[in-house]
């Protein structure tokens, strides 16, 4: 398996929970993507939570990765949720218009309140 780059993948609350590392950029996105897809393809399709609590910068490679994950889970009628999204990262989704496509929660508490009652 490729080096993890501090990206963790676990099951939590019935979701595949992926915590990204500090930055996703051109030099590391492919290894991160390979690790994630290896894990999620080996299990029954589930909805995914992307935890961005450690992510301070999201470059185009990271946004592309999120969109590929979004497309993958949609094929199985599953969803992708982004949690613990900083204002800076959230602004990048607003600028690109992806906030209309992705379900984004500024905190894990809000996610649990709305999705896991």
Secondary structure as GFF3:
##gff-version 3
##sequence-region A 1 117
A	DSSP	beta_strand	8	12	.	.	.	ID=ss1
A	DSSP	beta_strand	15	19	.	.	.	ID=ss2
A	DSSP	beta_strand	23	24	.	.	.	ID=ss3
A	DSSP	alpha_helix	29	41	.	.	.	ID=ss4
A	DSSP	beta_strand	48	51	.	.	.	ID=ss5
A	DSSP	beta_strand	57	58	.	.	.	ID=ss6
A	DSSP	alpha_helix	60	74	.	.	.	ID=ss7
A	DSSP	beta_strand	80	83	.	.	.	ID=ss8
A	DSSP	alpha_helix	87	96	.	.	.	ID=ss9
A	DSSP	three_ten_helix	98	100	.	.	.	ID=ss10
A	DSSP	beta_strand	103	104	.	.	.	ID=ss11
A	DSSP	alpha_helix	108	115	.	.	.	ID=ss12
###
